[in-house]
Amino acid sequence: MYVCVVFLVAITYPAPLPTFSNLLQGVLHSDDIHKGSHWRQLILEASFYYIGLMPTAEGPARISYINVGRSMYEKYPSIAAKGTTPWVRNN
């Protein structure tokens, strides 16, 4: 038997932020976050934290990603992406 849980409520702004590893704590306030494997580590650690909180419905998930990105950018401005919205990175 499988149970499907659907989260319909978006993560609000300001979003709760994870406590990052010592490695990331040392580089989050510098441009070094964009070098080497630091960016991948940031995404990995954030994903472990948010996976259980993230809604699965499309609309609330989009709102949640925006709120998480904005909250992280405000605490760690060094993660800014180029463009009109610094907390959005388009790949």
PyMOL Python script that loads the backbone (N, CA, C, O; Angstrom):
from pymol import cmd

cmd.read_pdbstr("""\
ATOM      1  N   MET A   1       0.840  -1.170   0.000  1.00  0.00           N
ATOM      2  CA  MET A   1       0.000   0.000   0.000  1.00  0.00           C
ATOM      3  C   MET A   1       0.893   1.245   0.000  1.00  0.00           C
ATOM      4  O   MET A   1       1.880   1.312   0.732  1.00  0.00           O
ATOM      5  N   TYR A   2       0.540   2.208  -0.814  1.00  0.00           N
ATOM      6  CA  TYR A   2       1.273   3.459  -0.903  1.00  0.00           C
ATOM      7  C   TYR A   2       0.407   4.593  -0.383  1.00  0.00           C
ATOM      8  O   TYR A   2      -0.807   4.610  -0.588  1.00  0.00           O
ATOM      9  N   VAL A   3       1.037   5.525   0.280  1.00  0.00           N
ATOM     10  CA  VAL A   3       0.336   6.696   0.773  1.00  0.00           C
ATOM     11  C   VAL A   3       0.924   7.898   0.071  1.00  0.00           C
ATOM     12  O   VAL A   3       2.140   8.093   0.065  1.00  0.00           O
ATOM     13  N   CYS A   4       0.073   8.692  -0.511  1.00  0.00           N
ATOM     14  CA  CYS A   4       0.512   9.904  -1.213  1.00  0.00           C
ATOM     15  C   CYS A   4       0.126  11.103  -0.366  1.00  0.00           C
ATOM     16  O   CYS A   4      -1.047  11.311  -0.057  1.00  0.00           O
ATOM     17  N   VAL A   5       1.118  11.882   0.000  1.00  0.00           N
ATOM     18  CA  VAL A   5       0.871  13.080   0.789  1.00  0.00           C
ATOM     19  C   VAL A   5       1.102  14.283  -0.117  1.00  0.00           C
ATOM     20  O   VAL A   5       2.155  14.403  -0.743  1.00  0.00           O
ATOM     21  N   VAL A   6       0.124  15.164  -0.184  1.00  0.00           N
ATOM     22  CA  VAL A   6       0.221  16.360  -1.011  1.00  0.00           C
ATOM     23  C   VAL A   6       0.222  17.566  -0.087  1.00  0.00           C
ATOM     24  O   VAL A   6      -0.720  17.778   0.677  1.00  0.00           O
ATOM     25  N   PHE A   7       1.289  18.355  -0.162  1.00  0.00           N
ATOM     26  CA  PHE A   7       1.369  19.584   0.608  1.00  0.00           C
ATOM     27  C   PHE A   7       0.829  20.708  -0.263  1.00  0.00           C
ATOM     28  O   PHE A   7       1.301  20.920  -1.380  1.00  0.00           O
ATOM     29  N   LEU A   8      -0.152  21.419   0.246  1.00  0.00           N
ATOM     30  CA  LEU A   8      -0.783  22.474  -0.532  1.00  0.00           C
ATOM     31  C   LEU A   8      -0.444  23.867  -0.028  1.00  0.00           C
ATOM     32  O   LEU A   8      -0.795  24.853  -0.676  1.00  0.00           O
ATOM     33  N   VAL A   9       0.221  23.973   1.099  1.00  0.00           N
ATOM     34  CA  VAL A   9       0.523  25.265   1.687  1.00  0.00           C
ATOM     35  C   VAL A   9       1.950  25.662   1.347  1.00  0.00           C
ATOM     36  O   VAL A   9       2.882  24.879   1.529  1.00  0.00           O
ATOM     37  N   ALA A  10       2.112  26.866   0.859  1.00  0.00           N
ATOM     38  CA  ALA A  10       3.436  27.362   0.481  1.00  0.00           C
ATOM     39  C   ALA A  10       4.259  27.702   1.717  1.00  0.00           C
ATOM     40  O   ALA A  10       3.713  28.028   2.772  1.00  0.00           O
ATOM     41  N   ILE A  11       5.571  27.622   1.573  1.00  0.00           N
ATOM     42  CA  ILE A  11       6.480  28.117   2.600  1.00  0.00           C
ATOM     43  C   ILE A  11       6.359  29.635   2.575  1.00  0.00           C
ATOM     44  O   ILE A  11       6.484  30.258   1.520  1.00  0.00           O
ATOM     45  N   THR A  12       6.119  30.217   3.721  1.00  0.00           N
ATOM     46  CA  THR A  12       5.870  31.652   3.787  1.00  0.00           C
ATOM     47  C   THR A  12       7.176  32.449   3.776  1.00  0.00           C
ATOM     48  O   THR A  12       8.265  31.903   3.948  1.00  0.00           O
ATOM     49  N   TYR A  13       7.027  33.758   3.569  1.00  0.00           N
ATOM     50  CA  TYR A  13       8.157  34.677   3.620  1.00  0.00           C
ATOM     51  C   TYR A  13       8.089  35.424   4.941  1.00  0.00           C
ATOM     52  O   TYR A  13       7.005  35.870   5.319  1.00  0.00           O
ATOM     53  N   PRO A  14       9.179  35.580   5.651  1.00  0.00           N
ATOM     54  CA  PRO A  14      10.497  35.022   5.381  1.00  0.00           C
ATOM     55  C   PRO A  14      10.516  33.521   5.668  1.00  0.00           C
ATOM     56  O   PRO A  14       9.917  33.047   6.634  1.00  0.00           O
ATOM     57  N   ALA A  15      11.202  32.808   4.824  1.00  0.00           N
ATOM     58  CA  ALA A  15      11.274  31.351   4.937  1.00  0.00           C
ATOM     59  C   ALA A  15      12.249  30.945   6.036  1.00  0.00           C
ATOM     60  O   ALA A  15      13.220  31.654   6.299  1.00  0.00           O
ATOM     61  N   PRO A  16      11.998  29.820   6.673  1.00  0.00           N
ATOM     62  CA  PRO A  16      12.993  29.317   7.624  1.00  0.00           C
ATOM     63  C   PRO A  16      14.260  28.928   6.859  1.00  0.00           C
ATOM     64  O   PRO A  16      14.185  28.408   5.746  1.00  0.00           O
ATOM     65  N   LEU A  17      15.393  29.178   7.448  1.00  0.00           N
ATOM     66  CA  LEU A  17      16.661  28.886   6.780  1.00  0.00           C
ATOM     67  C   LEU A  17      17.373  27.745   7.488  1.00  0.00           C
ATOM     68  O   LEU A  17      17.314  27.631   8.712  1.00  0.00           O
ATOM     69  N   PRO A  18      18.052  26.895   6.710  1.00  0.00           N
ATOM     70  CA  PRO A  18      18.808  25.801   7.325  1.00  0.00           C
ATOM     71  C   PRO A  18      20.059  26.315   8.016  1.00  0.00           C
ATOM     72  O   PRO A  18      20.532  27.415   7.732  1.00  0.00           O
ATOM     73  N   THR A  19      20.582  25.519   8.911  1.00  0.00           N
ATOM     74  CA  THR A  19      21.898  25.778   9.473  1.00  0.00           C
ATOM     75  C   THR A  19      22.875  25.018   8.585  1.00  0.00           C
ATOM     76  O   THR A  19      22.859  23.788   8.541  1.00  0.00           O
ATOM     77  N   PHE A  20      23.715  25.748   7.886  1.00  0.00           N
ATOM     78  CA  PHE A  20      24.635  25.131   6.943  1.00  0.00           C
ATOM     79  C   PHE A  20      25.877  24.600   7.648  1.00  0.00           C
ATOM     80  O   PHE A  20      26.191  24.989   8.772  1.00  0.00           O
ATOM     81  N   SER A  21      26.573  23.703   6.960  1.00  0.00           N
ATOM     82  CA  SER A  21      27.796  23.102   7.489  1.00  0.00           C
ATOM     83  C   SER A  21      28.860  24.164   7.746  1.00  0.00           C
ATOM     84  O   SER A  21      28.774  25.285   7.243  1.00  0.00           O
ATOM     85  N   ASN A  22      29.857  23.795   8.532  1.00  0.00           N
ATOM     86  CA  ASN A  22      30.965  24.712   8.805  1.00  0.00           C
ATOM     87  C   ASN A  22      31.656  25.143   7.524  1.00  0.00           C
ATOM     88  O   ASN A  22      32.067  26.297   7.403  1.00  0.00           O
ATOM     89  N   LEU A  23      31.790  24.236   6.567  1.00  0.00           N
ATOM     90  CA  LEU A  23      32.400  24.564   5.273  1.00  0.00           C
ATOM     91  C   LEU A  23      31.670  25.728   4.619  1.00  0.00           C
ATOM     92  O   LEU A  23      32.300  26.690   4.177  1.00  0.00           O
ATOM     93  N   LEU A  24      30.341  25.645   4.554  1.00  0.00           N
ATOM     94  CA  LEU A  24      29.573  26.701   3.903  1.00  0.00           C
ATOM     95  C   LEU A  24      29.510  27.964   4.748  1.00  0.00           C
ATOM     96  O   LEU A  24      29.512  29.069   4.204  1.00  0.00           O
ATOM     97  N   GLN A  25      29.455  27.823   6.054  1.00  0.00           N
ATOM     98  CA  GLN A  25      29.417  29.008   6.917  1.00  0.00           C
ATOM     99  C   GLN A  25      30.599  29.924   6.625  1.00  0.00           C
ATOM    100  O   GLN A  25      30.481  31.148   6.678  1.00  0.00           O
ATOM    101  N   GLY A  26      31.735  29.314   6.320  1.00  0.00           N
ATOM    102  CA  GLY A  26      32.937  30.106   6.055  1.00  0.00           C
ATOM    103  C   GLY A  26      32.930  30.832   4.724  1.00  0.00           C
ATOM    104  O   GLY A  26      33.660  31.810   4.560  1.00  0.00           O
ATOM    105  N   VAL A  27      32.128  30.386   3.771  1.00  0.00           N
ATOM    106  CA  VAL A  27      32.159  31.001   2.440  1.00  0.00           C
ATOM    107  C   VAL A  27      30.860  31.702   2.054  1.00  0.00           C
ATOM    108  O   VAL A  27      30.815  32.380   1.028  1.00  0.00           O
ATOM    109  N   LEU A  28      29.812  31.555   2.844  1.00  0.00           N
ATOM    110  CA  LEU A  28      28.516  32.130   2.471  1.00  0.00           C
ATOM    111  C   LEU A  28      28.514  33.649   2.408  1.00  0.00           C
ATOM    112  O   LEU A  28      27.675  34.231   1.720  1.00  0.00           O
ATOM    113  N   HIS A  29      29.409  34.287   3.092  1.00  0.00           N
ATOM    114  CA  HIS A  29      29.451  35.750   3.082  1.00  0.00           C
ATOM    115  C   HIS A  29      30.557  36.283   2.176  1.00  0.00           C
ATOM    116  O   HIS A  29      30.986  37.429   2.314  1.00  0.00           O
ATOM    117  N   SER A  30      31.015  35.444   1.250  1.00  0.00           N
ATOM    118  CA  SER A  30      32.065  35.873   0.325  1.00  0.00           C
ATOM    119  C   SER A  30      31.737  35.408  -1.085  1.00  0.00           C
ATOM    120  O   SER A  30      30.821  34.611  -1.290  1.00  0.00           O
ATOM    121  N   ASP A  31      32.481  35.906  -2.041  1.00  0.00           N
ATOM    122  CA  ASP A  31      32.286  35.487  -3.425  1.00  0.00           C
ATOM    123  C   ASP A  31      32.744  34.052  -3.659  1.00  0.00           C
ATOM    124  O   ASP A  31      32.490  33.487  -4.723  1.00  0.00           O
ATOM    125  N   ASP A  32      33.413  33.463  -2.680  1.00  0.00           N
ATOM    126  CA  ASP A  32      33.889  32.087  -2.822  1.00  0.00           C
ATOM    127  C   ASP A  32      32.754  31.073  -2.935  1.00  0.00           C
ATOM    128  O   ASP A  32      32.982  29.940  -3.361  1.00  0.00           O
ATOM    129  N   ILE A  33      31.533  31.464  -2.559  1.00  0.00           N
ATOM    130  CA  ILE A  33      30.405  30.541  -2.648  1.00  0.00           C
ATOM    131  C   ILE A  33      30.190  30.087  -4.090  1.00  0.00           C
ATOM    132  O   ILE A  33      29.648  29.006  -4.318  1.00  0.00           O
ATOM    133  N   HIS A  34      30.603  30.888  -5.057  1.00  0.00           N
ATOM    134  CA  HIS A  34      30.413  30.550  -6.473  1.00  0.00           C
ATOM    135  C   HIS A  34      31.566  29.725  -7.041  1.00  0.00           C
ATOM    136  O   HIS A  34      31.525  29.345  -8.211  1.00  0.00           O
ATOM    137  N   LYS A  35      32.584  29.443  -6.245  1.00  0.00           N
ATOM    138  CA  LYS A  35      33.773  28.742  -6.733  1.00  0.00           C
ATOM    139  C   LYS A  35      33.745  27.262  -6.352  1.00  0.00           C
ATOM    140  O   LYS A  35      33.185  26.877  -5.325  1.00  0.00           O
ATOM    141  N   GLY A  36      34.357  26.455  -7.194  1.00  0.00           N
ATOM    142  CA  GLY A  36      34.535  25.040  -6.896  1.00  0.00           C
ATOM    143  C   GLY A  36      33.227  24.335  -6.601  1.00  0.00           C
ATOM    144  O   GLY A  36      32.221  24.539  -7.279  1.00  0.00           O
ATOM    145  N   SER A  37      33.262  23.518  -5.596  1.00  0.00           N
ATOM    146  CA  SER A  37      32.090  22.715  -5.276  1.00  0.00           C
ATOM    147  C   SER A  37      31.195  23.375  -4.225  1.00  0.00           C
ATOM    148  O   SER A  37      30.225  22.765  -3.776  1.00  0.00           O
ATOM    149  N   HIS A  38      31.504  24.605  -3.829  1.00  0.00           N
ATOM    150  CA  HIS A  38      30.712  25.251  -2.783  1.00  0.00           C
ATOM    151  C   HIS A  38      29.264  25.444  -3.191  1.00  0.00           C
ATOM    152  O   HIS A  38      28.363  25.217  -2.384  1.00  0.00           O
ATOM    153  N   TRP A  39      29.019  25.861  -4.438  1.00  0.00           N
ATOM    154  CA  TRP A  39      27.639  26.094  -4.882  1.00  0.00           C
ATOM    155  C   TRP A  39      26.846  24.787  -4.853  1.00  0.00           C
ATOM    156  O   TRP A  39      25.707  24.763  -4.387  1.00  0.00           O
ATOM    157  N   ARG A  40      27.445  23.703  -5.350  1.00  0.00           N
ATOM    158  CA  ARG A  40      26.764  22.396  -5.329  1.00  0.00           C
ATOM    159  C   ARG A  40      26.465  21.970  -3.893  1.00  0.00           C
ATOM    160  O   ARG A  40      25.401  21.416  -3.617  1.00  0.00           O
ATOM    161  N   GLN A  41      27.396  22.225  -2.986  1.00  0.00           N
ATOM    162  CA  GLN A  41      27.193  21.870  -1.583  1.00  0.00           C
ATOM    163  C   GLN A  41      26.044  22.689  -0.982  1.00  0.00           C
ATOM    164  O   GLN A  41      25.247  22.163  -0.206  1.00  0.00           O
ATOM    165  N   LEU A  42      25.963  23.963  -1.339  1.00  0.00           N
ATOM    166  CA  LEU A  42      24.869  24.818  -0.870  1.00  0.00           C
ATOM    167  C   LEU A  42      23.525  24.253  -1.325  1.00  0.00           C
ATOM    168  O   LEU A  42      22.596  24.149  -0.524  1.00  0.00           O
ATOM    169  N   ILE A  43      23.416  23.891  -2.584  1.00  0.00           N
ATOM    170  CA  ILE A  43      22.171  23.342  -3.116  1.00  0.00           C
ATOM    171  C   ILE A  43      21.840  22.016  -2.434  1.00  0.00           C
ATOM    172  O   ILE A  43      20.684  21.765  -2.091  1.00  0.00           O
ATOM    173  N   LEU A  44      22.838  21.179  -2.239  1.00  0.00           N
ATOM    174  CA  LEU A  44      22.630  19.879  -1.601  1.00  0.00           C
ATOM    175  C   LEU A  44      22.105  20.042  -0.177  1.00  0.00           C
ATOM    176  O   LEU A  44      21.108  19.422   0.195  1.00  0.00           O
ATOM    177  N   GLU A  45      22.772  20.872   0.616  1.00  0.00           N
ATOM    178  CA  GLU A  45      22.367  21.052   2.005  1.00  0.00           C
ATOM    179  C   GLU A  45      20.991  21.706   2.100  1.00  0.00           C
ATOM    180  O   GLU A  45      20.182  21.320   2.944  1.00  0.00           O
ATOM    181  N   ALA A  46      20.721  22.679   1.255  1.00  0.00           N
ATOM    182  CA  ALA A  46      19.411  23.334   1.266  1.00  0.00           C
ATOM    183  C   ALA A  46      18.321  22.350   0.843  1.00  0.00           C
ATOM    184  O   ALA A  46      17.229  22.355   1.410  1.00  0.00           O
ATOM    185  N   SER A  47      18.610  21.516  -0.139  1.00  0.00           N
ATOM    186  CA  SER A  47      17.590  20.567  -0.602  1.00  0.00           C
ATOM    187  C   SER A  47      17.244  19.562   0.491  1.00  0.00           C
ATOM    188  O   SER A  47      16.074  19.213   0.652  1.00  0.00           O
ATOM    189  N   PHE A  48      18.234  19.088   1.247  1.00  0.00           N
ATOM    190  CA  PHE A  48      17.953  18.161   2.354  1.00  0.00           C
ATOM    191  C   PHE A  48      17.043  18.816   3.394  1.00  0.00           C
ATOM    192  O   PHE A  48      16.173  18.166   3.973  1.00  0.00           O
ATOM    193  N   TYR A  49      17.257  20.098   3.618  1.00  0.00           N
ATOM    194  CA  TYR A  49      16.456  20.817   4.605  1.00  0.00           C
ATOM    195  C   TYR A  49      15.028  21.048   4.110  1.00  0.00           C
ATOM    196  O   TYR A  49      14.070  20.836   4.854  1.00  0.00           O
ATOM    197  N   TYR A  50      14.885  21.479   2.868  1.00  0.00           N
ATOM    198  CA  TYR A  50      13.572  21.887   2.372  1.00  0.00           C
ATOM    199  C   TYR A  50      12.726  20.763   1.787  1.00  0.00           C
ATOM    200  O   TYR A  50      11.525  20.955   1.599  1.00  0.00           O
ATOM    201  N   ILE A  51      13.290  19.618   1.496  1.00  0.00           N
ATOM    202  CA  ILE A  51      12.536  18.565   0.810  1.00  0.00           C
ATOM    203  C   ILE A  51      11.275  18.170   1.582  1.00  0.00           C
ATOM    204  O   ILE A  51      10.235  17.916   0.975  1.00  0.00           O
ATOM    205  N   GLY A  52      11.356  18.116   2.876  1.00  0.00           N
ATOM    206  CA  GLY A  52      10.186  17.750   3.670  1.00  0.00           C
ATOM    207  C   GLY A  52       9.211  18.882   3.897  1.00  0.00           C
ATOM    208  O   GLY A  52       8.078  18.648   4.318  1.00  0.00           O
ATOM    209  N   LEU A  53       9.628  20.100   3.627  1.00  0.00           N
ATOM    210  CA  LEU A  53       8.771  21.267   3.840  1.00  0.00           C
ATOM    211  C   LEU A  53       8.090  21.737   2.563  1.00  0.00           C
ATOM    212  O   LEU A  53       7.073  22.429   2.614  1.00  0.00           O
ATOM    213  N   MET A  54       8.649  21.362   1.419  1.00  0.00           N
ATOM    214  CA  MET A  54       8.201  21.897   0.140  1.00  0.00           C
ATOM    215  C   MET A  54       6.863  21.299  -0.276  1.00  0.00           C
ATOM    216  O   MET A  54       6.704  20.079  -0.283  1.00  0.00           O
ATOM    217  N   PRO A  55       5.902  22.152  -0.623  1.00  0.00           N
ATOM    218  CA  PRO A  55       4.624  21.633  -1.111  1.00  0.00           C
ATOM    219  C   PRO A  55       4.797  20.960  -2.468  1.00  0.00           C
ATOM    220  O   PRO A  55       5.715  21.277  -3.225  1.00  0.00           O
ATOM    221  N   THR A  56       3.900  20.028  -2.758  1.00  0.00           N
ATOM    222  CA  THR A  56       3.993  19.295  -4.016  1.00  0.00           C
ATOM    223  C   THR A  56       3.075  19.864  -5.091  1.00  0.00           C
ATOM    224  O   THR A  56       3.248  19.558  -6.271  1.00  0.00           O
ATOM    225  N   ALA A  57       2.119  20.670  -4.711  1.00  0.00           N
ATOM    226  CA  ALA A  57       1.240  21.284  -5.703  1.00  0.00           C
ATOM    227  C   ALA A  57       1.990  22.412  -6.409  1.00  0.00           C
ATOM    228  O   ALA A  57       2.763  23.135  -5.781  1.00  0.00           O
ATOM    229  N   GLU A  58       1.765  22.559  -7.699  1.00  0.00           N
ATOM    230  CA  GLU A  58       2.568  23.470  -8.528  1.00  0.00           C
ATOM    231  C   GLU A  58       2.542  24.925  -8.060  1.00  0.00           C
ATOM    232  O   GLU A  58       3.606  25.530  -7.927  1.00  0.00           O
ATOM    233  N   GLY A  59       1.387  25.499  -7.808  1.00  0.00           N
ATOM    234  CA  GLY A  59       1.307  26.911  -7.409  1.00  0.00           C
ATOM    235  C   GLY A  59       2.020  27.192  -6.097  1.00  0.00           C
ATOM    236  O   GLY A  59       2.879  28.071  -6.045  1.00  0.00           O
ATOM    237  N   PRO A  60       1.680  26.458  -5.023  1.00  0.00           N
ATOM    238  CA  PRO A  60       2.379  26.681  -3.756  1.00  0.00           C
ATOM    239  C   PRO A  60       3.879  26.383  -3.828  1.00  0.00           C
ATOM    240  O   PRO A  60       4.666  27.031  -3.138  1.00  0.00           O
ATOM    241  N   ALA A  61       4.281  25.428  -4.640  1.00  0.00           N
ATOM    242  CA  ALA A  61       5.710  25.126  -4.777  1.00  0.00           C
ATOM    243  C   ALA A  61       6.442  26.313  -5.387  1.00  0.00           C
ATOM    244  O   ALA A  61       7.530  26.672  -4.937  1.00  0.00           O
ATOM    245  N   ARG A  62       5.851  26.922  -6.408  1.00  0.00           N
ATOM    246  CA  ARG A  62       6.476  28.097  -7.048  1.00  0.00           C
ATOM    247  C   ARG A  62       6.624  29.235  -6.040  1.00  0.00           C
ATOM    248  O   ARG A  62       7.682  29.860  -5.960  1.00  0.00           O
ATOM    249  N   ILE A  63       5.579  29.502  -5.281  1.00  0.00           N
ATOM    250  CA  ILE A  63       5.624  30.554  -4.260  1.00  0.00           C
ATOM    251  C   ILE A  63       6.691  30.223  -3.220  1.00  0.00           C
ATOM    252  O   ILE A  63       7.428  31.105  -2.780  1.00  0.00           O
ATOM    253  N   SER A  64       6.770  28.970  -2.833  1.00  0.00           N
ATOM    254  CA  SER A  64       7.759  28.544  -1.833  1.00  0.00           C
ATOM    255  C   SER A  64       9.178  28.756  -2.320  1.00  0.00           C
ATOM    256  O   SER A  64      10.023  29.253  -1.575  1.00  0.00           O
ATOM    257  N   TYR A  65       9.452  28.382  -3.572  1.00  0.00           N
ATOM    258  CA  TYR A  65      10.800  28.581  -4.127  1.00  0.00           C
ATOM    259  C   TYR A  65      11.171  30.065  -4.130  1.00  0.00           C
ATOM    260  O   TYR A  65      12.306  30.424  -3.815  1.00  0.00           O
ATOM    261  N   ILE A  66      10.223  30.917  -4.482  1.00  0.00           N
ATOM    262  CA  ILE A  66      10.481  32.364  -4.476  1.00  0.00           C
ATOM    263  C   ILE A  66      10.785  32.834  -3.053  1.00  0.00           C
ATOM    264  O   ILE A  66      11.738  33.583  -2.838  1.00  0.00           O
ATOM    265  N   ASN A  67       9.980  32.399  -2.085  1.00  0.00           N
ATOM    266  CA  ASN A  67      10.180  32.823  -0.697  1.00  0.00           C
ATOM    267  C   ASN A  67      11.492  32.311  -0.115  1.00  0.00           C
ATOM    268  O   ASN A  67      12.172  33.034   0.613  1.00  0.00           O
ATOM    269  N   VAL A  68      11.850  31.075  -0.429  1.00  0.00           N
ATOM    270  CA  VAL A  68      13.117  30.515   0.042  1.00  0.00           C
ATOM    271  C   VAL A  68      14.280  31.280  -0.577  1.00  0.00           C
ATOM    272  O   VAL A  68      15.203  31.687   0.128  1.00  0.00           O
ATOM    273  N   GLY A  69      14.239  31.476  -1.889  1.00  0.00           N
ATOM    274  CA  GLY A  69      15.321  32.191  -2.574  1.00  0.00           C
ATOM    275  C   GLY A  69      15.500  33.601  -2.054  1.00  0.00           C
ATOM    276  O   GLY A  69      16.623  34.038  -1.806  1.00  0.00           O
ATOM    277  N   ARG A  70      14.404  34.310  -1.889  1.00  0.00           N
ATOM    278  CA  ARG A  70      14.480  35.679  -1.388  1.00  0.00           C
ATOM    279  C   ARG A  70      15.030  35.722   0.036  1.00  0.00           C
ATOM    280  O   ARG A  70      15.869  36.565   0.354  1.00  0.00           O
ATOM    281  N   SER A  71      14.561  34.816   0.892  1.00  0.00           N
ATOM    282  CA  SER A  71      15.034  34.786   2.283  1.00  0.00           C
ATOM    283  C   SER A  71      16.523  34.460   2.360  1.00  0.00           C
ATOM    284  O   SER A  71      17.257  35.065   3.142  1.00  0.00           O
ATOM    285  N   MET A  72      16.969  33.496   1.542  1.00  0.00           N
ATOM    286  CA  MET A  72      18.389  33.143   1.542  1.00  0.00           C
ATOM    287  C   MET A  72      19.235  34.303   1.012  1.00  0.00           C
ATOM    288  O   MET A  72      20.304  34.591   1.552  1.00  0.00           O
ATOM    289  N   TYR A  73      18.758  34.966  -0.041  1.00  0.00           N
ATOM    290  CA  TYR A  73      19.501  36.101  -0.600  1.00  0.00           C
ATOM    291  C   TYR A  73      19.633  37.223   0.426  1.00  0.00           C
ATOM    292  O   TYR A  73      20.698  37.830   0.540  1.00  0.00           O
ATOM    293  N   GLU A  74      18.578  37.505   1.167  1.00  0.00           N
ATOM    294  CA  GLU A  74      18.636  38.595   2.144  1.00  0.00           C
ATOM    295  C   GLU A  74      19.632  38.298   3.262  1.00  0.00           C
ATOM    296  O   GLU A  74      20.278  39.212   3.775  1.00  0.00           O
ATOM    297  N   LYS A  75      19.759  37.034   3.640  1.00  0.00           N
ATOM    298  CA  LYS A  75      20.743  36.691   4.680  1.00  0.00           C
ATOM    299  C   LYS A  75      22.140  36.538   4.101  1.00  0.00           C
ATOM    300  O   LYS A  75      23.124  36.886   4.754  1.00  0.00           O
ATOM    301  N   TYR A  76      22.235  36.015   2.867  1.00  0.00           N
ATOM    302  CA  TYR A  76      23.526  35.749   2.226  1.00  0.00           C
ATOM    303  C   TYR A  76      23.571  36.442   0.853  1.00  0.00           C
ATOM    304  O   TYR A  76      23.420  35.766  -0.165  1.00  0.00           O
ATOM    305  N   PRO A  77      23.773  37.756   0.794  1.00  0.00           N
ATOM    306  CA  PRO A  77      23.760  38.471  -0.481  1.00  0.00           C
ATOM    307  C   PRO A  77      24.823  37.985  -1.474  1.00  0.00           C
ATOM    308  O   PRO A  77      24.720  38.256  -2.671  1.00  0.00           O
ATOM    309  N   SER A  78      25.823  37.281  -0.993  1.00  0.00           N
ATOM    310  CA  SER A  78      26.875  36.791  -1.894  1.00  0.00           C
ATOM    311  C   SER A  78      26.356  35.740  -2.869  1.00  0.00           C
ATOM    312  O   SER A  78      27.041  35.432  -3.844  1.00  0.00           O
ATOM    313  N   ILE A  79      25.173  35.181  -2.638  1.00  0.00           N
ATOM    314  CA  ILE A  79      24.638  34.171  -3.557  1.00  0.00           C
ATOM    315  C   ILE A  79      23.910  34.798  -4.741  1.00  0.00           C
ATOM    316  O   ILE A  79      23.362  34.079  -5.576  1.00  0.00           O
ATOM    317  N   ALA A  80      23.895  36.114  -4.825  1.00  0.00           N
ATOM    318  CA  ALA A  80      23.137  36.809  -5.870  1.00  0.00           C
ATOM    319  C   ALA A  80      23.485  36.318  -7.271  1.00  0.00           C
ATOM    320  O   ALA A  80      24.639  36.032  -7.592  1.00  0.00           O
ATOM    321  N   ALA A  81      22.444  36.235  -8.086  1.00  0.00           N
ATOM    322  CA  ALA A  81      22.602  35.907  -9.500  1.00  0.00           C
ATOM    323  C   ALA A  81      22.471  37.192 -10.301  1.00  0.00           C
ATOM    324  O   ALA A  81      21.867  38.163  -9.845  1.00  0.00           O
ATOM    325  N   LYS A  82      23.034  37.188 -11.482  1.00  0.00           N
ATOM    326  CA  LYS A  82      22.905  38.353 -12.353  1.00  0.00           C
ATOM    327  C   LYS A  82      21.500  38.368 -12.936  1.00  0.00           C
ATOM    328  O   LYS A  82      20.938  37.321 -13.255  1.00  0.00           O
ATOM    329  N   GLY A  83      20.944  39.554 -13.070  1.00  0.00           N
ATOM    330  CA  GLY A  83      19.608  39.673 -13.635  1.00  0.00           C
ATOM    331  C   GLY A  83      18.758  40.604 -12.800  1.00  0.00           C
ATOM    332  O   GLY A  83      19.250  41.247 -11.873  1.00  0.00           O
ATOM    333  N   THR A  84      17.493  40.671 -13.127  1.00  0.00           N
ATOM    334  CA  THR A  84      16.601  41.615 -12.458  1.00  0.00           C
ATOM    335  C   THR A  84      16.187  41.161 -11.065  1.00  0.00           C
ATOM    336  O   THR A  84      15.862  41.994 -10.218  1.00  0.00           O
ATOM    337  N   THR A  85      16.193  39.855 -10.813  1.00  0.00           N
ATOM    338  CA  THR A  85      15.839  39.320  -9.503  1.00  0.00           C
ATOM    339  C   THR A  85      17.032  38.534  -8.983  1.00  0.00           C
ATOM    340  O   THR A  85      17.270  37.412  -9.431  1.00  0.00           O
ATOM    341  N   PRO A  86      17.790  39.103  -8.045  1.00  0.00           N
ATOM    342  CA  PRO A  86      19.055  38.480  -7.645  1.00  0.00           C
ATOM    343  C   PRO A  86      18.925  37.121  -6.970  1.00  0.00           C
ATOM    344  O   PRO A  86      19.917  36.398  -6.872  1.00  0.00           O
ATOM    345  N   TRP A  87      17.739  36.749  -6.504  1.00  0.00           N
ATOM    346  CA  TRP A  87      17.599  35.440  -5.859  1.00  0.00           C
ATOM    347  C   TRP A  87      17.052  34.381  -6.811  1.00  0.00           C
ATOM    348  O   TRP A  87      16.681  33.290  -6.378  1.00  0.00           O
ATOM    349  N   VAL A  88      16.999  34.696  -8.109  1.00  0.00           N
ATOM    350  CA  VAL A  88      16.575  33.720  -9.111  1.00  0.00           C
ATOM    351  C   VAL A  88      17.734  33.438 -10.036  1.00  0.00           C
ATOM    352  O   VAL A  88      18.302  34.348 -10.638  1.00  0.00           O
ATOM    353  N   ARG A  89      18.078  32.174 -10.143  1.00  0.00           N
ATOM    354  CA  ARG A  89      19.167  31.756 -11.025  1.00  0.00           C
ATOM    355  C   ARG A  89      18.571  30.860 -12.104  1.00  0.00           C
ATOM    356  O   ARG A  89      18.043  29.787 -11.809  1.00  0.00           O
ATOM    357  N   ASN A  90      18.657  31.297 -13.333  1.00  0.00           N
ATOM    358  CA  ASN A  90      18.143  30.505 -14.446  1.00  0.00           C
ATOM    359  C   ASN A  90      19.271  29.692 -15.044  1.00  0.00           C
ATOM    360  O   ASN A  90      20.315  30.234 -15.408  1.00  0.00           O
ATOM    361  N   ASN A  91      19.062  28.405 -15.143  1.00  0.00           N
ATOM    362  CA  ASN A  91      20.079  27.523 -15.741  1.00  0.00           C
ATOM    363  C   ASN A  91      19.730  27.238 -17.168  1.00  0.00           C
ATOM    364  O   ASN A  91      20.457  26.516 -17.850  1.00  0.00           O
TER     365      ASN A  91
END
""", "prot")
cmd.dss("prot")
cmd.show_as("cartoon", "prot")
cmd.util.cbc("prot")
cmd.orient("prot")
